[in-house]
Structure formats: structure tokens, C-alpha cells
């Protein structure tokens, strides 16, 4: 701290002196089109390490102008230094890394000041930092310091993908904040978030990009060796609930190039900015996780996952694995078909985990497996009148949301299905069979509520159009529309009723 204060003092003196000797002009060279990503040059870390540390601390203090005269930084290097600072400090998410105004000495080309642009209102940044820290803590919850770096990297990779979907909205999409807090982002946000979460659990990693600067991913150090991890490429677009690929997890240079992916075209391990991170180890190239397409849960020395091509029959099986031994917990033989009857080549069983339980779906049911007692229980079975199929589940807060598709798998809807209490009691949320109903005057139907416990209270929005009894019998009276509301377990369900003439 004393050292930094002394540096600030010297810089202020030098700047005053420079201003009396020569003029300074604002440069437009640092401005870029929104979304353009400059290359991240690792070598500047070694040469400008002290300057980067100074800049990072100034950004954390949200300074409006950062004086850099003491460090004698050439104009051509400042962009790379600022980008390096931003990648090495993903927690400084509130600074615009794509727009860096600066001033320099016209005669020497040496940088005098940098004027960071903040993408959040300064007064609100502390509250955003609080949200960022809280959400980060949740994503690494349960990860023990005794775990190997390999296990930590795997679990965090899967949690980010399960939590996030690829979506570009604004400058915040490039930040670790948007990925960790909002669950949305693009490749730069994914790689920054992964790098930051790994740092919290003591795993060394770096952000890198290809030569065209159009895609960003990570290098992760495991057992002294560097590997590629591309969290973004392992997350499908469009988003598929519960789908987690491991194609780009812990692969070497050769494996990466073998995929011939356009996102990684131009990457060379001998480039100046990546030579220190050359990846040659093939230790994990053919690991068990390579073909797994769901989140992998690690608990008490075991890996849990769904094998969605079990015995090469397109069945699904919940597997518990330790070393070379495997135990099948549950086999699901459901088949998902398109409208023409053609069978899909994969199963849509997916899983999620919360507070010591694994939750997973079959075609029409949701199950829960206890990691402590090894007990398996079906929590929910879809009523036969619903012509939909589950294709994935995920947690949001304390509730399970399920993605359902219609019988021919062409349209998707997301519904809140189950609520989990603080004591892990699972409650299936009540629902009505109809969300809308059309009937003629003098006709009636029963609005039945499924699941839930206790009394159901019904009411109508227009007694002249339709009435509803205490048992849910709806009677149409005259032409018009109204809404029938059913309330059960504090959950309000609505059915829009349209009445036509006899």
C-alpha cells in the first residue's frame, strides 16, 4: 500500500512537470467499434507487471483518471496492457474494455493518462460487486480444498454451462458479471467467469483467443501441464436445458486442431502471446467425460452423470463412477420421436443438483436421488392428458423448472414444476388442465386442479359470462370472455373462457 501511494505521488509530480513542458492530446486510436476484441498478449504481463498491478488497484478504487507517466509506456502498448489487466482481473467487470481513451506526449509517444469508462453507474458498483461475490460463492459451493485441480475444473466447467446460456445483449455480455450473476453472456464473458471462479479455488488459468480475435477461451493448468478448455463451445446454441458437452474440456493443441472449428482457426501454440502455454499432454484426451452430454456431479469420491447412449441403444442411465468401477442407479428406456415417428438419436434425460440431491427427468417423470442415503424417488409424473415430453430440467432459486416439448418435438415451453423447501421437502406445484377453454352458452366443464394439498378456491372475473362453483364446475351463461381463477397452496392458476352463442 505504501509503495502504491508513493507511486501515485511521483506520477503526480511528473505529470505536472510534463504539462509545463509539452502539450498532450486525446487520442482517437484507442476507440474501437463495439464488440471488437483486441488480442490478449500474455507477454506484457512480464514486462509491465508493476504497471498492471497499479492500474488494477486504481480501477478497484474507481478512479476517473489514472496517471501512468512513471511507467514510460509507449502508445502502441497501452491497449494490450489494459486488455491484459481486464483479463487477469475478471472481478473488475465494471470497466469497458473495448473503449480506452488515453493521453500521450506528442513528442515522445509516452502515455500520460488513461481515462477508464465505467459501464455501471459508479455509485451502484458496490451493490453489483456484492451480487457478483454472492453469485460466485454459490457457483463454487461445496468444492473442497482437498479436491484435485482436475475435479475443481470439471465441476466449475459444468456448473457454468448449466447456469448460463449464450446471449449477446450489450457491453455487459463481455463480462464475468453477466455470466455469473445473470446467466447470460458471450465467449469473453464465459472465459473471464471461468478464469475467475477457478482462481477462487486455487486453479491457475488464462484467457486466450485466436488470431482473428473473434473467439476467446481458456488455458487451464492441471498437474503442471496446460490444457485448452472452451466453456462457450461446450454450451449449445440455441440453449438446451441441462445439456453439457465436454468436447472442449482439457484437450491439447493437437486435439483442438483436429476439430477444425472455425472459432479456433488461427490458434498457434508458438505465437508470442501463447508460447508459455503450449499444450502437449494427451492425458485427458480420451477421458470418460468426453462423450457425456449432461452435467457431471462429484460427491464423496464419486462421479454421477447420465449416460444418454447407454449400451449404444439410446437409453439413458444414471451412473455412479469411481476409478474404473461403475454402478447403474437407474435405467430409462424412453424414446423421443419426431412428429413423423422417426426416433431421435439421443435421449433427452438431463439432470441438475442441489443440496445433496440429484434431480433428473425421463420422458414424462422427474426423479430425485439422495447422495447421502442413495435413495431414489419419483417426485412427479406427468398426467396422461398432457401430450408433451420433458427435454430437460434446471434449478432457479428454490424451484425446478422443466422444459417441455409437444408430441412432435417442435415447440418448447418452460414451466415451474416443483418447489424445494429449506429442509429439502419437494412439493409439486398445483396446475389446471386448461389455460383456455371455448364453449357454448349453457354448457359447462370442470376446471380440475392437479397436485397440491388442501382446499381450492375458485372465482370468475365476470358473473354474467360464466360462473364457477366451489368444486370448479364452470357454467357458460352468455357470449363473452372471462377468466376463471383457481387458488391452491397460495398458487394462482388462470383459465381464459370464451363463451359463444348456443
C-alpha angles and dihedrals in degrees: 000000000000089000092053093047090051090050091052090051093051092046092052091052093048092047093052089050093048093050090057093051107038140012127250128213132196112248123224091193093088094059114099135183110269111271097023109130120209118217116269106233111199094190092071087067090069097045100038101028095128092048091050091051090050093049093047091053091048091051091050087055087050094234116184095213126026116202113215105168093117093061095056094219116182116233093244092058102050096082092053092046093051092047090049090052091051095049094045092049108043089166088072088075096143097076124089104239093185097060118050117168115194143167126227141182108264095212099044103025089227118146116247104176143002122208109204119209115221118214092199127057105266095230090054098047094092090058090049090050089052091053091046093052093045094050092045090053091054092052093055095038113137095016106133125213089231092065118105117253087247092060092045092051092048096049094046092046090055096043093053092051093046089049101042141054128201109256133144115211110147142319090308088067087074093058135090086230095067093048096045100038106025099029093231134101150109132260096286091051092047094050094046092048092049092048092050097047091047090053090055090059096041102259118139116230142153137205116236137169141199125264093265089056088226098118136037132198140150143270111210126195114224121174091344095309131103124235136179118247120180107185092175094056090048091057111079124235117243091037118256113200110246095000112135121172124199098193093115099036117117099343129150131234094270094050091047093052092046090064090061090209116175089220090064098038111130097027111137123178091213095059113123093248096049106032090103090058103050111156117213104143115110094188094120101028093105100026121148093257095059095094098031111116100188135066114284115223120204118201135155094347096313134104117219123196145138118257101208094188097048112179088351090283098109089249120136126233131183104227133197111201135187120170106314097337124095134188123198110222100177134001119206117196098185120139125211115208137186122237092270091056095254111147118239113239092229139048120243096215110131137171145208134186136222135166098344098319133102116213121196140167136227122193094288107002141066121216136191126210122193114223091202103044098024089227118152122207135174108230101181141016120192113239114252093241091066108090094201137104132215115244100174147340135215141174124249113178107317096334137086115230119198128204111219130188129198121255095275092045095238103116130045134204130180120218136180103239112164135025120208118206126216087262091052095253108156117218121185107222116237120246139177125241095232130046090182135014135187121202143152125257115278091022123112144195137184119250100211122196116216124209126356127091136253132025126343119216118206131195139168128221093217122030091190093061102038139348130208128207127221088261095053101260108151118203122193115222111173142348115296143073133275141160123246112205125199120192121196130158088357090300117126118212125185136202120189110218123200116193121200131188120280 
